[in-house]
């Protein structure tokens, strides 16, 4: 089944996500305007700087259309800053920072450390083991009852899913392993069949 995945391209590591999708033979479109959002079946929200991305979502007019699409069931996958934007609670966010409250988790920005503290490790998930790249990564401090923990390091959740929303603390697009992107494409294909 043909699906078209949008990659939010306002700021951050969006190009690497597009390359991962291309490696799977999946068409993607860089989303910078509400008009570009209309034609996509799902949206990938990359890492970057979450408060800057929040401001850009407002100034581009994308915040409300994305919120509407997510609430109507559009699959969305947020990595690092994308996960922060999708969380129901950002424990240390800026007062003017908006988030989508699309997945019932509480997160703390940069909680794994600053840029110098970035690290790579094996992430055990229900989809297999991944090489996780953590760059100024957020920490999930609370997981709601309806959220499935799909992956963890040291018993700490780093990959979670609630319905149509998938979120990772790490950067799967930087590992050369497209299996998580493939999982997201499968989520999207299954949603499109319904």
Secondary structure, 3 states (H helix, E strand, C coil): CCCEEEEECCCCCHHHHHHHHHHCCCEEEEECCHHHHHCCCEEEECCCCHHHHHHHHHHCCHHHHHHHHHHCCCEEEEECHHHHHHEEEECCCCCCCCCCCCEEEEEECCCCCCHHHCEEEEEEECCEEEEEEECCCCEEEEECCCCEEEEEECCEEEEEEECCEEEECCCHHHCCCCHHHHHHHHHHHHHHHC
